[in-house]
Amino acid sequence: MLRIEGVDRSFGDRKVLDDVTFSVERGRLTGFVGGNGAGKTTTMRIILGVLAADAGTVTLDGRPLTAADRVDFGYMPEERGLYPKMKVAEQIAYLGRLHGMERGAAMDRARDLLDRLGLTERADEPLENLSLGNQQRAQIAAALIHDPQVLVLDEPFSGLDPLAVDVVVGVLAEHAARGVPVLFSSHQLDVVERLCDDLVIIAGGRIAAAGGREELREAYGTTRFELTTAGDVGWVRELPGVDVVEFDGGYALFEADEATAQTVLAEAMRRAPVRAFTPVRPTLGEIFREVVADAVPEEAR
Amino acid sequence: MSVTAPAPARTDAASPVRPPRPSTARVALMVAEREIVTQVRTKSFIISTSILLGAVLLSILLGTLLGGRDTTTKVAVVGDAASVVQEVDGLEAVEADDVEAARRLVRDGEVTAAVVPDDAVLGYRLVALDEAPEGVVAALSVAPEVELLEPSGQSEGLRYLVAFGFGLVFLMSASGFGATIAQSTVQEKQSRIVEILLAAVPSRALLAGKILGNSALAFAQTAAIAAMAVLGIVLTGQDEVLTALGSPLVWFVGFFLIGFVLLAAMYAASAALVSRVEDVGSVLMPATMLTMIPYFGVIFFNDNTTVLTALSYVPFSAPVAMPMRLFLGEALWWEPLVALVLLVAACAVVIAIGAKIYERSLLRTGPRVKLGEVLREAS
């Protein structure tokens, strides 16, 4: 488990990270979400040791991280960095060799990764000849070449088409399944919602919420329910303690506490066959807006 | 969650066998290898090196041909005057029937001058077209014997040429490969690959590899130029020059190597201060000036013993000035050794400071990093 605890960091007088604390579990994809300038990149650079924290610790399985541990990390920086004029497979193999791989083994693995990421045909071209999306894939290969023990990826999905996102997610999930803690940042909330197991939301340099995806949705869920029956559900509006948000023939979206909702369900079953009755979970976007609104004081926005 | 790839069974670590971490020296070698391979593969490098080598060889060959070492001046002779020309080196007699015929030859440009019988003191006079033929006059004159109390080792022209050659080779190599190091440093910063590199290897290994790779290239190029110069000299049969130039040339290559490492460290450290390729020019100013000093210093003062002696000890100009003094035969045997020790010491100091600057500036992006700021962090 990768644990970030009480990390502070200021640039000049501006405090960009304030007591940042969260964990990245082994075997799980952890999404790191936050607005522009919320502190995602700074946090990631501190995890990688590229930037020093003013206070706080980063530990792996309870031990403070050393430079030697970090060598085994896979890192994809926010601003993509590879040699523009070097051939793709060659430079990925070069990075592998810097990590101690033999020349041949590094090249084999580079080609293997590029195959899996769909870059087989572009492997021997200079990076600058590739489209942005393909450069992005090459960048992911660069982060994975040395079989990293921890993966930290800053916006790995930006600029990828939906199919490429699926390919990349597949590769990342494979690493997670092998027990590698995977942390990735993104502002594409729908993507994060679809694929991450755990979620960390940062706002204004503070952790606004952290936990499992479902737990968060539950915790931040409002008491809304959806009811669909074969008959008309106009009667719901008459019930005390029920606030109907949307209504259309056999469909109603209403707010009520749990007990009232159950009486609504019982009543509905008595009147007509019930097709669906579900508590409505908020989307990540909704949670994000709510959490961020709470976390960032008025004057700061 | 949509997962397209099959998930293999979970283990505690991603891989049971980790490759051993390479040592700093091995990483430096890998970095050096990349620098060399990348550079050698570029068209501009191949073309510029070929042109440079060709130019060196050609200039020596042409210089000899045009210098006219074996050419003779044709002089028309009439009658008894032929005997005057016969024993003179550099003059070739062309028999003319009479004075008129000789004058015609001069007019036609067939000969530079004509020696015709005359009643004056010498018994002959010269006929020329529009000005006195000084070469012929000199050849026919009797010059007094000259005794030089302090003969110069080499002629004025050769002296200038050698100063120019050493200076030019050093300037071109140092500024060329210095710029390459600077470019490569800033490009790594600008493309942010430096973040990935530094996550894997120490910055010292990166700097060492960069200096090593580019120094090796610069050294190889300089050695090739020296070899080409020797080849040219041998081809034109100027063995005596080679004897005079041989040992200074070896010293030059040695001095060059260390002098280049010194400049390379400066170029890399300077370039690490900026984040964009466009800003390289201004930040390299001090390093560029220090590269130019030996070139202009030695050329301007190639006949001023005092200044040349001073320059031959200053680390930045020693690679050019000391071999120059050796060539002139002005340096005592221990002098190059002392200069070399000074150079090595300066090199060590500059590398130590340069490595600090490099390490501290590499991850700082945005506006140019202030030198004082970087160095102050040290305390």
Interface residues (C-beta under 8 A of the other chain):
Chain A: G27 L29 R45 L48 G49 V50 L51 A68 R70 V71 D72 F73 Y75 P77 E78 E79 R80 G81 L82 Y83 P84 K85 M86 Y94 L95 R97 L98 H99 G100 M101 E102 A105 R116 A142 A143 H146 D147 P148 Q149 D166 V167 V169 G170 V171 A173 E174 H175 A177 R178 G179 V180 R194 L195 C196 D197
Chain B: M1 S2 V3 T4 A5 P6 A7 P8 R10 T11 D12 A13 A14 S15 R18 P19 P20 R21 P22 V27 M30 V31 R34 T38 Q187 E188 S191 R192 I193 V194 E195 I196 L197 L198 A199 A200 V201 L363
